[in-house]
């Protein structure tokens, strides 16, 4: 269940928000005038999320390369690497 807090909680309950984010690895949603405004995450959770996006991007690039026929057999790749070393 998402944790939702008013913007004043950032000032008044920062330690509680920080503890929640670190303990559960989940964001705390901050509202302003009753509307969603921010999502607060621990650095660890943020880096994990960014890492997933980077992985998805690389996987998509790989899928596009396969679709375009820009692939080599694994044996050929390893043979090329052995020649360089």
MONOR-V32771 format. One record per pair of residues at least 4 apart in sequence whose C-alpha atoms are under 7 Angstrom apart, sorted by the first residue. I is the first residue (numbers start at 1). GAP is how many residues later the second one is. D is the distance in whole Angstrom. If there is no record, write none. Layout:
i=I gap=GAP d=D
i=I gap=GAP d=D
This chain:
i=2 gap=26 d=7
i=3 gap=25 d=5
i=3 gap=26 d=6
i=4 gap=24 d=6
i=4 gap=25 d=5
i=4 gap=26 d=6
i=5 gap=4 d=6
i=5 gap=24 d=6
i=5 gap=25 d=5
i=5 gap=26 d=6
i=6 gap=24 d=5
i=6 gap=25 d=5
i=6 gap=26 d=6
i=7 gap=23 d=6
i=7 gap=24 d=6
i=7 gap=25 d=6
i=8 gap=4 d=6
i=9 gap=4 d=5
i=9 gap=5 d=7
i=10 gap=4 d=5
i=13 gap=4 d=6
i=14 gap=4 d=6
i=15 gap=4 d=6
i=16 gap=4 d=6
i=17 gap=4 d=6
i=17 gap=11 d=7
i=18 gap=4 d=6
i=19 gap=4 d=6
i=20 gap=4 d=6
i=21 gap=4 d=5
i=21 gap=5 d=5
i=21 gap=6 d=6
i=21 gap=7 d=7
i=21 gap=20 d=6
i=21 gap=21 d=5
i=22 gap=20 d=6
i=25 gap=17 d=7
i=25 gap=20 d=6
i=26 gap=15 d=7
i=27 gap=12 d=6
i=27 gap=13 d=5
i=27 gap=14 d=5
i=28 gap=11 d=6
i=28 gap=12 d=5
i=28 gap=13 d=7
i=29 gap=9 d=6
i=29 gap=10 d=4
i=29 gap=11 d=6
i=30 gap=6 d=6
i=30 gap=7 d=6
i=30 gap=8 d=5
i=30 gap=9 d=6
i=31 gap=4 d=5
i=31 gap=5 d=4
i=31 gap=6 d=5
i=31 gap=7 d=7
i=32 gap=4 d=6
i=32 gap=5 d=6
i=41 gap=4 d=6
i=41 gap=5 d=6
i=42 gap=4 d=6
i=43 gap=4 d=6
i=44 gap=4 d=6
i=45 gap=4 d=6
i=46 gap=4 d=6
i=47 gap=4 d=6
i=48 gap=4 d=6
i=49 gap=4 d=7
i=50 gap=4 d=6
i=51 gap=4 d=6
i=52 gap=4 d=6
i=53 gap=4 d=6
i=54 gap=4 d=6
i=55 gap=4 d=6
i=56 gap=4 d=6
i=57 gap=4 d=6
i=58 gap=4 d=6
i=59 gap=4 d=6
i=60 gap=4 d=6
i=61 gap=4 d=6
i=62 gap=4 d=6
i=63 gap=4 d=6
i=64 gap=4 d=6
i=65 gap=4 d=6
i=65 gap=5 d=5
i=65 gap=6 d=7
i=66 gap=4 d=6
i=66 gap=5 d=6
i=72 gap=4 d=7
i=72 gap=5 d=7
i=73 gap=4 d=7
i=74 gap=4 d=6
i=75 gap=4 d=6
i=76 gap=4 d=6
i=77 gap=4 d=6
i=78 gap=4 d=6
i=79 gap=4 d=6
i=80 gap=4 d=7
i=81 gap=4 d=6
